[in-house]
Amino acid sequence: MRRRDFLVASAAGAATVMLTPSLADAAEPRLRNRSKWSWQEQFDADHHSSNTLPAPGDAALCHIQTGAGIAVYSTSGNGNTYRHDGSSFAAVGPGVWVFGPSAIPDGPGRFRYAGITSVLPHGNELHGFVHCESWDEISSIGQVTSHDGGWTWDWRGTVMEGVELTGEGFRGAESPRVVQDGDNWTMFFGNRHGNGRWGRVHRASAPAGSTQWNTAGMAVEPPAGLNYTLTPVPVWSTNHRRWLVTFASDDGWYMASSSDLRTFGKARRIVRNPSQGDRWYPTLLDPDQPYSGVVGRLPLLTGHRITSRRRGVVGRLVQV
């Protein structure tokens, strides 16, 4: 396999990242900084009425391909999910409300937030996974099913409530991302323990189509000296022939790779946080793939930046 170099462009002013697969198939990608090349677009993260790229307002973006092109799901800071349809990612239309607390039985009394952060097909159905937040700051993960191509969603129940919760403040299972792994589904999720942002990326598995999940412990350890790993997004890279997972930590966005979704190599920082504020929800996304669990050679890197004003960010992976 010949050598290929790729760049990930991130928020304005941030260094780009080079992913260079080694000569061996299925070898772990090497990551190194290079600031010369970049491409980005910024927009209001909660602006859902514009004909611009959909913003990762308060969660990772996810998508499915449709007969007419692509449908992208984004979650607003108000805890509702919007769908943007178009012939391509760059041409999607205004967001249409498709899910939120009001779509869950007794939802408004239980939840202040219900955002679909992962969608994948199974047979003639679509399955979605929902980041839910209760009024007393406990997060959990719900599962929904659609029989009309992702416009309406039926609540299947809460499937994950967090692991070993301690302390006070915001805590619980959050930000689910589910991928197809053979006949099974694998879920990566953040498990926030309270007491600030302390948390870890955990993994769970279930037979495809099931609502019965088995937790399998931590998936990615925080890099040395850092406190947390949260908002994980796993994808299968057809180019690297490996699983990649991106996540947020204390000082920026990180990436690690795996051959089996169970053992990951050393996580490396790919985007540094700004001098003031944070960046969240680093997501590799490839609109040319059927759903968000697979990326090809030139995916996008999306996320958002929080300073005095939340901004959505989209970067493109560019071959050089």
C-alpha positions in Angstrom: 0.0 0.0 0.0 1.6 3.3 -1.0 2.0 6.1 1.5 -0.9 8.6 1.7 -0.9 11.9 3.7 -4.1 13.6 4.9 -4.8 16.8 6.8 -7.5 17.5 9.3 -8.5 21.2 9.4 -10.0 22.5 12.6 -11.1 25.8 14.1 -9.6 29.1 13.0 -6.1 29.5 14.4 -5.7 25.8 15.4 -3.0 23.6 13.9 -4.1 21.0 11.4 -3.3 17.3 11.8 -1.7 14.8 9.5 -2.8 11.2 9.5 -0.2 9.0 7.8 -0.9 5.3 7.5 2.2 3.2 7.6 3.1 0.9 4.7 1.5 -2.1 6.5 -2.2 -2.7 6.2 -4.1 -2.2 9.4 -1.2 -0.4 11.0 -1.9 2.3 13.6 -2.0 5.8 12.0 0.7 8.2 13.0 -0.4 11.7 13.8 1.7 14.8 13.6 1.0 18.5 13.5 1.3 20.7 10.4 -0.2 24.2 10.3 0.4 25.2 6.7 -2.8 23.6 5.3 -6.3 24.4 6.6 -9.9 24.7 5.5 -12.7 25.7 7.8 -16.1 27.2 8.1 -17.7 28.7 11.2 -21.3 29.4 12.0 -23.7 30.0 14.9 -24.0 26.7 16.7 -27.6 27.1 17.5 -28.8 28.7 14.3 -31.1 26.0 12.8 -33.2 28.2 10.5 -30.4 29.0 8.0 -29.6 27.2 4.7 -26.0 26.8 6.0 -24.2 23.7 7.1 -25.9 22.2 10.1 -24.3 23.2 13.4 -23.2 20.8 16.1 -25.1 22.9 18.6 -24.8 20.8 21.7 -23.9 17.3 20.5 -22.1 15.5 17.8 -23.6 15.5 14.3 -24.8 12.3 12.7 -26.2 11.4 9.3 -27.8 8.9 7.1 -28.0 8.7 3.3 -31.4 9.0 1.7 -32.8 8.5 -1.7 -32.5 12.2 -2.4 -29.1 12.7 -0.8 -28.4 13.1 2.9 -30.1 13.7 6.2 -28.1 15.3 9.0 -29.3 15.3 12.6 -28.2 18.1 15.0 -29.1 18.9 18.6 -29.8 22.4 19.7 -28.8 23.8 23.1 -32.6 23.7 23.9 -32.4 19.9 24.0 -34.3 19.2 20.8 -33.2 17.3 17.7 -33.4 18.8 14.2 -33.1 17.1 10.8 -31.5 18.9 7.8 -32.0 17.3 4.3 -30.3 18.1 1.1 -28.6 16.7 -2.0 -25.2 16.9 -0.2 -23.8 17.9 3.2 -23.0 21.4 1.9 -26.5 21.9 0.5 -28.8 20.8 3.3 -31.8 22.9 4.1 -33.2 24.4 7.3 -33.5 22.2 10.4 -36.9 20.5 11.0 -37.8 19.4 14.5 -38.0 15.6 14.8 -37.4 14.8 18.4 -37.2 16.2 21.9 -38.5 15.8 25.5 -42.1 16.2 24.3 -41.8 13.1 22.1 -41.1 10.9 25.2 -44.0 9.6 27.4 -44.0 11.9 30.4 -40.8 13.4 28.8 -41.3 17.1 29.7 -41.8 16.1 33.4 -38.7 13.9 33.4 -36.3 15.5 30.9 -35.1 18.9 30.0 -33.0 17.6 27.1 -33.3 14.7 24.6 -31.0 14.9 21.6 -30.4 12.1 19.1 -26.6 11.8 18.7 -26.4 8.5 16.8 -28.5 7.0 14.0 -27.9 3.7 12.2 -30.0 1.4 9.9 -31.2 -2.1 10.9 -33.4 -4.0 8.4 -36.3 -1.7 7.5 -35.9 0.4 10.5 -33.7 3.2 11.7 -32.4 3.2 15.3 -31.5 6.3 17.2 -29.7 6.8 20.5 -30.6 9.7 22.7 -28.6 11.8 25.2 -31.2 12.6 27.9 -30.8 15.0 30.8 -33.2 15.1 33.7 -34.2 18.3 35.6 -31.9 17.2 38.5 -28.8 17.0 36.3 -28.7 13.2 35.8 -27.9 12.1 32.2 -28.9 8.8 30.7 -29.2 7.2 27.3 -32.4 6.3 25.5 -33.1 4.3 22.4 -35.7 5.2 19.7 -36.9 3.5 16.4 -38.2 5.1 13.2 -40.3 3.3 10.6 -40.6 6.2 8.2 -37.0 7.0 7.3 -36.1 9.0 10.3 -38.9 11.6 10.5 -40.8 10.3 13.5 -39.3 8.3 16.4 -40.8 5.8 18.8 -39.4 5.7 22.3 -38.0 2.3 23.3 -36.9 3.2 26.8 -33.8 4.1 28.8 -31.0 1.7 28.0 -28.0 3.2 30.0 -28.0 5.1 33.2 -24.3 5.5 34.0 -21.6 3.5 35.8 -20.3 4.0 39.3 -21.7 7.5 39.8 -20.2 9.5 42.6 -20.1 13.1 43.8 -22.6 15.8 43.0 -23.4 17.9 40.0 -24.0 16.8 36.4 -23.4 13.0 36.1 -24.5 9.9 34.3 -24.2 8.3 30.9 -24.1 10.7 28.0 -23.3 11.3 24.3 -23.9 7.8 22.9 -22.4 6.8 19.6 -23.2 3.4 18.2 -21.5 1.5 15.3 -22.2 -1.8 13.6 -19.5 -4.5 14.4 -20.4 -7.7 12.7 -23.7 -9.0 14.1 -23.5 -6.7 17.1 -23.7 -3.1 18.0 -21.0 -1.3 20.0 -21.8 1.8 21.9 -19.2 4.3 23.1 -20.5 6.8 25.6 -19.2 9.3 28.2 -19.6 8.4 31.8 -19.5 11.6 33.9 -19.1 10.9 37.6 -20.0 14.4 39.0 -17.7 16.8 40.7 -17.1 18.9 37.6 -16.0 17.4 34.3 -14.4 14.2 35.6 -15.4 11.3 33.4 -14.3 8.5 31.1 -15.2 6.9 27.8 -17.0 3.6 28.3 -18.1 0.9 26.0 -21.2 -1.3 25.8 -22.4 -4.0 23.4 -25.7 -5.5 22.3 -27.0 -7.8 19.5 -28.0 -5.6 16.5 -31.5 -4.3 17.0 -31.6 -5.1 20.7 -32.3 -2.7 23.6 -30.4 -5.0 26.1 -26.9 -3.6 26.5 -24.0 -5.0 28.4 -21.4 -2.6 29.7 -17.8 -3.6 29.1 -15.8 -1.0 31.1 -13.6 1.9 30.0 -12.7 2.0 26.4 -10.1 4.8 26.3 -7.9 6.0 29.2 -7.3 9.7 29.6 -3.8 10.8 28.4 -1.3 11.1 31.2 -1.9 14.0 33.4 -5.4 14.8 32.2 -8.7 14.4 34.0 -11.3 13.2 31.6 -12.2 11.7 28.2 -15.7 12.5 27.1 -17.9 12.9 23.9 -16.4 9.8 22.1 -17.1 9.2 18.4 -15.9 5.8 17.0 -15.8 5.2 13.2 -14.5 2.5 10.9 -11.9 4.0 8.5 -12.0 2.2 5.2 -8.7 3.9 4.3 -6.8 2.9 7.4 -8.7 -0.4 7.9 -8.9 0.4 11.6 -11.4 1.8 14.0 -10.7 5.4 15.0 -12.2 7.1 18.0 -12.1 10.9 18.6 -12.9 12.4 22.0 -12.5 15.6 24.0 -10.2 16.0 27.0 -8.9 18.8 29.2 -6.7 20.4 26.6 -8.2 19.6 23.3 -9.3 16.9 20.9 -7.7 13.4 20.8 -7.7 10.4 18.5 -6.9 6.8 19.2 -7.1 3.7 16.9 -7.9 0.1 17.3 -8.3 -3.1 15.3 -11.1 -4.5 17.4 -12.9 -1.7 19.3 -11.5 -3.1 22.5 -7.8 -2.3 22.8 -6.7 1.1 21.7 -3.3 2.5 21.0 -1.9 5.7 22.5 -4.3 8.6 22.2 -2.8 11.6 20.5 -4.0 15.2 20.6 -5.1 16.4 17.1 -6.5 19.8 18.0 -5.5 22.1 20.9 -8.1 24.0 22.9 -8.1 27.8 22.5 -6.4 29.9 25.1 -9.9 30.7 26.5 -12.7 28.3 26.3 -13.2 24.7 25.2 -13.8 22.6 22.1 -16.2 19.7 22.2 -17.7 16.9 20.1 -14.9 16.1 17.7 -16.6 14.0 15.0 -15.2 12.4 11.9 -18.1 12.4 9.4 -18.2 11.2 5.8 -21.4 12.2 3.9 -20.5 9.7 1.2 -21.0 6.7 3.6 -24.4 5.2 4.4 -24.3 6.3 8.1 -22.0 8.0 10.5 -20.1 4.9 11.7 -17.9 4.7 8.6 -15.5 7.1 7.0 -13.6 6.9 3.8 -10.4 8.7 2.6 -11.6 12.3 2.9 -14.0 12.8 5.9 -15.0 16.0 7.6 -14.0 16.8 11.1 -16.8 18.7 12.9 -17.2 20.0 16.4 -17.8 23.2 18.3 -15.9 25.8 20.1 -17.1 27.5 23.3 -15.6 30.8 24.2 -17.7 33.8 25.0 -20.0 32.6 22.2 -20.5 29.0 21.1 -19.4 28.5 17.5 -19.8 25.5 15.3 -16.7 24.4 13.3 -16.4 22.2 10.3 -13.0 21.1 8.9 -12.3 19.0 5.8 -9.8 16.2 5.5 -7.7 17.1 2.5 -5.2 14.8 0.6 -1.9 16.5 -0.2 
